[in-house]
């Protein structure tokens, strides 16, 4: 009663990616997949074939490939078909199903997805939204390792540049020393010419040799004599020759120039500041570029909202924090007044060094110890809150997706959005709807613009701004197909500069109770916002 293997193969039975869940040699699975196309009956309506002991469940993906599930005949065929559909959608989400080469290149990712769907031959309780979250999960250790590797590369490039500079300096010093020797040797050579010509000494003019470029002399002595200097010791003339390491130095200089341009484009973090920058990025998100004053307030929230296709709320959680960045030592002991309306029953916590009693009574964030101060030039979280809700009315933006089968062999899809919190203003909204692999949708009506992402088989519905003046809209399109479940999950992304939790900074005062001018940045970030 277990699944034997899940595979992606061509129409001729050639395996592109396969995962076995029981002990099975490679020749066995290759033989099963090779015999699979021969068992198919042309023109049949169902997508299963059987032998005496094996059942094949398959689904076309692209034009030249199949997603195949190999099971025993005793398995529940309904559950196996659902597993097969999830496999096909996962493969379409990972790679371009129209390109066999892309399937092979992304084979490792496909196998990992199969392992998340099926464990030891049994289906796990996972859907496409959870599968995406698992496969795309970020790793802090991986990011730290990447920063370390980047710093090592930067240090190696700096060392290469330093050595090249040192070699170049040594070459110039050698050229200068050679210039002095050449001048003295030239005077002696003149005597040798006169003496050799009259006394019958042997004389072989070096001018008969192949001339060498005098690069070092051109830079060291622009006023060099035009009279050729000839000496019995030819070393004076060789000073003007191309050094033995000139080719290596030239290649090294070219590599240094290329390295410098790459460093300018890559903007690698300085090795001394990398650990601190990494820790700061994990503690608080990067602030957008803005004119930060002596006291800066950062309010950031992360929202997770998962709604099922029937409209029921599966999960909703909002986590937020208020941070201070103080760059002026005169404001190291400020007091922050806030205005809140806890209608969402949020769990609010203050920093251990913040006077909690004063916050609860006066809504003022101040240090317990008046003699202490906030740290300078670094973000410090002073207030956190968490909202968990099971009420569907708390969702800030509702998405209704209605796919319906038509008699013409197409699926008509109607999607609507509605802003239920008019105080919010969502910018750059993108609603991503999955499409059947290779399908071309026909859009009948749209509020905003749309784009078809063929690489990921999705329709990207883009709305520039959703606010109180544009609180609802719809998209209607049709696409060939017979499965209404292929259009989920619907994933939403946006940017918002207003908080979900009703909180605002009413004012900031210094130690002398005088008002302090401050800057503020607010961000509401959707970590996961989907209809599954």
N, C-alpha and C positions, 0 to 999 in steps of 0.2 A: 504493500500500500504506500510505496514511496515513489518519488520522482527519480528516475534513473539519471537523466542528463537533460540539459538545456543547451541549445546550439543555435548558431547562425550559419547557414549554409547557402550555397548557390543552388540554382535550379537543377544543376547536374549532380548535386549531392556532395560537393566539395566543402569541407568544413572551414569556415573563416574564424570562428570563435566558439569554443565549446567548454562546458563545465560539467564534469561528472560528479554525482553525489553518492555513488557507491563504487566499490573497488571494480575497476574496469580498465583493461589495457587499451592503449591507443588504437591498436589495430581493430579492436572490437567496436569502438565508437565510430571509427572511420568506415568500417563495414556496414554498420547500421545506417549511417547517413548516406552511404553510396547506394544502398538498396532502397532508400526511401522514395526517390523519384520514380522508380520502377513500379512501386505499389500504387501510385496515384492513378485514378481513373479519370480520363479527360471528360470534362463537362459535368462532373459531380458537384452537388450543391454544398455538401458538408465538407469540413476541413479536418477530418480524421481518417486515418487508415490503420488497419490492424493486421498483425500476423498471429500465429498461434500463441505467442507469449508476450508480444510487444504491441503497444499502441503508440502511434505517432499523432500528435496534435500540432498543426502548423498554421501559420498565418503569413501571408505575403507582406514583405516590407520592401518598399522600392519596387523596381521592375524585375530585378534579377536575383532576389534573395528571399529566403524564408526564415522565419523564427520557428524553431522546431522544439517541441517538448516530448521527450521519450519517457513513457511510463509503462507500468504493468497494466494488464487488462482489468485488474480488480480495482483500480483507482477510481475515485469519484470524478467523472468526466466534467461535471459542471464546475467544480473547484479548479480542475486543471485548466479549463478554458479561461477562467478568470485570471489564473496565474500567467497563462500564455499572453493574454491581452496586456497585462502589466509589463511583461517582459518586452513585448514589441514597442510599447510606448516608451519604456526606459531606453531601449536602443535608439529609437528615433530622437530622444532627448539628448543622448550622449554624442552621436555622430551623424554624419550625412548618409542616410540610407540609400542614396542614389549612387554612391561611390564605394565600391568594394574595397579599394585601397584605404579609404578612411576608416572603414570598419576594422581592417587588419591593424592599422596604426593605433586605433583606440581600443584594441582588444582587451588590454589589461583593465581599463575602466569598465568595459562591458562585463568582464568576469566578476569584478567587485560588485557591480550592481546585481548580478545573478546571485551572488553569495548573500546579499542583503535581503533578497526576495525569498530565497530557499535556503534552509539550513538543514544539512544532513538528510536531504530528500523531502523535507516537510515545509510547507508554505508558512512564512512568517506573517504576522499581523502588521503589514506595512502597505501604504498606498504610495502613489507617485509623489505627492507633496512631501511625505516623510522621507522617501527615497532621495529626492533632490536635496533635502536638508542634510541627510547623512553623507551623501557623496560630495557635496559642496562645503562640508563643514571645515571651517578654518582652524588651523593649528597654531597656537602661540609659539610652541617650540620650533615649528618650521620657520616661522617668521624670524625668530631670534637667530636660527641657524643661517638663514639667508643674509641677515645683517652681518653676522660674523664672517661669512664667506665674502661678502662685498668689501668688508673692511680689510680682509687679507689681500684681496685683489688690489685694492687701492694702495696698501702699503707696499706690495710688490712693484706696482707701477711707479710709486714715488722713489723706491730704492733704485729701480732701473734708470729713472731720470737723473737721480743724484750721481750714480756711477758714470753715466754718459757725460754729465757736466764736468765731472772730475777728469775723465779721459780727454775731453776737449780742452780743458785748462792745461793739462800736462802736454798735450800736443802743441799748444801755442807757446808754452814756455820753452819746449824743445826747439821750436822754430826760431824763437828769439835768440837762444844760445847759439844755434847754428848760423844765424846771421852774423854774429861777431866772428866766429871762426872762418866764415866764408870771406869776410872782408880781409882778414889777415892772410888767408891762403891766396887770395887774388893778388896781393902785393908780391908774395913770394913767387907766384906763377909768372908774373911779368919778368922777374929776374931770370927765371928758368928759360923763358922764351929767348931772351937776348943772349944769355950765356950758351944755351944749347945750340943756337943758330951759328954762333961764331966759333965755338970750341968743338963742334962736330959731335956733340953728345946726341944720343938717340932721342928722338922726339916723335911722338905719335899724337897728332892733334885729336883731341877728344871731340871736336866738332863733327868728325865723321860719323860719330855714333848717332843713334836715333834720338832726336831732341825729346826732353821730358818737360812736362808742364811745371812751371815754377810757381805753384799756388801759394806756398808759404811766404815766399819773398814778395809776392805781389801785395800781400796784406801787411807784411812787416816793414818793407822799405820801398816806398813809391819812387824814390830818387836813385835807383840802382844804376850803376855805370853800364854803358852799352858795350864796353870792351870785354870780350870773353876772357875769363880768367882760367888759365890752364895750369894744372899742378900734377906732379907725379903721383900724389895721393888724390885719387878721384873722389874721396869722401866729401870734399868741399862742394863739388858739383852735385853730389847725390842729395845734399840737403834740400835742394829744390825739387827733388823727385816726390812722387806721390807716396806717402807713408804706406808701410805694409798693411797696417790695419785700417786704411782709409775706407776700403769697401765695407768692412764690418761696421766702422763708425757711421758711414752714410746710411747703411741699413738700420742701424740702431737709432739714428736721428729720425729717420722716417717713422719707425715704430713709436718713438717718443711723441712725434707730432700727432700720429693717429691716436695714441693713448690719451693725449691731452684733449683732443676733440671729443673722444668718447667720454672722458671724465666730465667735460662740460655739459654733455647731453644727458649723462646718466644722473648727475647730481648726487653722487654717493655721499653718505653721511660721514662726517669726520669720526675717526676711530675713537677719539677721546670722548666725544659727545654721544656716541651711538648708544651705550647702555642707558644713559639718562634719558635720551630721546625715546628709546624703546619703552622704558618704563612709563614715561609721561604719556605716550600714545596709548598704552593700555589703561592708564588711569583715567584719562579724559580724552575725548575725541579731539582731533585737530580742529582748531578754530579757523573759520574762514578769514581771509585777509580783510582787515578793517582797521580803522583808526582807533586803536586801544588807548584809553586814557589811563591816568594813574591808578584808577580802580576799575576793573572790568568784571562784569557779571556774565557768566555762561550758564544758560539753562538748556539742558538737553534731555530729551525723552526718547525711549525706544519702545515701539509698540509691536506686539504680536497679536494678530487677529486671524483666526481660522474659522470659516463658516462652511457648513455643509451645503450641498446643492439644493437642499430643501428649505434653506433659510435658517436653520438652527445654528446657534452659536456653539462651536466645539471648544474654542479656547480664545481667551482675550486677556492680555496682560500688558500693562504699561509700567515701565521703570524709568524714573527720572531723577536728576540730581541738579543741584544748584552749586556752582563752583565760583570761587573768587580768584582773580589774578591781580595782585597788588604789585605795581612796579615802582611806586613812589614811597620811600621810607616814611614820609610825613603822614601817610595814611595807613600805617601798619596796624593800627588799632581802631578800625572803623566799626560802625554799627549799621547793620542792614535791616531796614524795615520792609516787611513783605505784607502783601494782601492776598489772602487765600479764601477760597470757597469750597470747602471739602464736601461737595455734593456727591462725589463718587466713592465716599468712604475709603479714602486712601490711607495706607499705612505710612506715616511720616516719621522719620528718624533724623535727629540732629547729630552733628559730630560730637564725640565725647568731650572735647574742650569747649563746646558751645554751651552757654547757659540755657538749659532746656526749660527751666521754670519761667524764665523771662520770655522765651519764645512762645510758650503756651499761653501766657497771660497777655503779653504786649505785642506778640508777632514781630519780635526784634531778634535778629541773629547777632549775638555779641559774645565775646569770650568770657568764660567764668572768671579768669584772673585778669583784672584790669591792667596789671603791670606787664602782662605778656603781649605778644603781637603775632600777627599772621606772618607766615614765611613770604619772602619777597620773590617776585619774578617766577613764580611757579603756581600752577592751578592747585587749589585746595578745595575739596568738596566739603561743604558745611551743612548741606541739607539733602536728604534723599526721600523719595516716596515711591510707593508701589501700589498699583491698582489692579485688582483681579475681579473680573465680572463674568457673570453668566447671563446677563440681561442683553437681549438682542438690540435694545434701544440705545445701548452705550456705544455701539459701533459708530465711529465717526463718518465712515463712507460705506454705504451698503451697495452690494453688487448682486444683481439678479440675472442669471444666465438661464435661458429657456431654449434648449435645442428640441426640435420636434421633427419626426420623420414625415416625409411627404410621399405621395403616391408615385412620384416621378423618379424615385431612387436618389433623392437628395435629402440633406438635413438642413432645415431652416433654423437659424440661430438668431435669437433676439437677446441683447444684453442691455441692461439699464443700470445707471448709477444714480445715487441720491445722497447728497450731503446732509447728514442729520444733525451736524453741529455747525450752525451758520457762522459762529465766531472764527472758525478755522478757514484758512486760505491755502489750498493745495496747489502747488505749482509743478509743472513738468510731469503731469500724471500720465503713466503708461499702464494700460491694462492689456496683459498678454493672454491670448486665448490659444490653446493648442489646436492644431489642425491635423487631419489625417495625413500621413506621409505622402508627399508629392501632390497634394490637392491644391487647386487654385480657387480661392473663394470668390464669389460674386457678391459685391457689396451693394446693397440696395439703398440704404440710408445711413448716414453717419453724422454725429455731432462732433466735429473736430476733424482729425486726419487719421489715416491708418497706413500701415506698412506691413508687407508680408516678409517674414524672415524665413527664407527657404532652408537655411542651414539648420535651424532648430524647429522647423515646421510649426510656426506660430504666427498669429496675426496680432500685430502690435497696434492697439488703439491708443492714440495720443491726444490728450486734452491739455492745452497750455495752462489753463487756470480753472479750478473749481472753487467757487466761493458762493456767498449768499445771492449774488446776481446770476450765477450759472450753477445752480444747485443740482440740476438733473440733466440727463442726456441719454441717448440710446444709440445703438448700433445694430443694424439688421444685415445679415448676409446669409448666403446659402452655399453649400459645398457638397459635392457628390459623396455619398456614404450611406451606411445603414446602421451605424452605431452612435447613438446619442451620447454615450459616456466618454467618447474620445475628446470632448471639448472641456474637460476638466483635468487638472486644476486651473482655475483662472487666477493669475498672479498680478498683484497691483503694486506699483512703486510710485513714489511721489516725494516732493520736498515741501516742507512746511516750516514757517518761521513764527508759529504761534504754538504755545503748549496745549496739550490735551487737558492736563490738570490746571484748574483755575488758580494760577499763581502769578504775581507780578511784584516787582520791586517798587515800593512806594517812595523810597528815598534812602540816602546813605549820609550818615553824619560822622564827623571825625571825633577825636578825643575831646575837643573843645565844644562839641555839640553844634558845630557849624556844618552847613550843607556841603557835601562833596559832589563835584561833578563826576559822573561815571559813564562808561560805555556798556552796552549790553548786546548779547548775542543769544538768540533762541533758535532751537532746531528740534523738530519732531521727525524721527527717522523710523520708517517701517522695516523692522528686521524680517518679519514674515507677515504678509497680508495676502490671503488666498481664499478662494472658494473651491472646496474639494468635492 
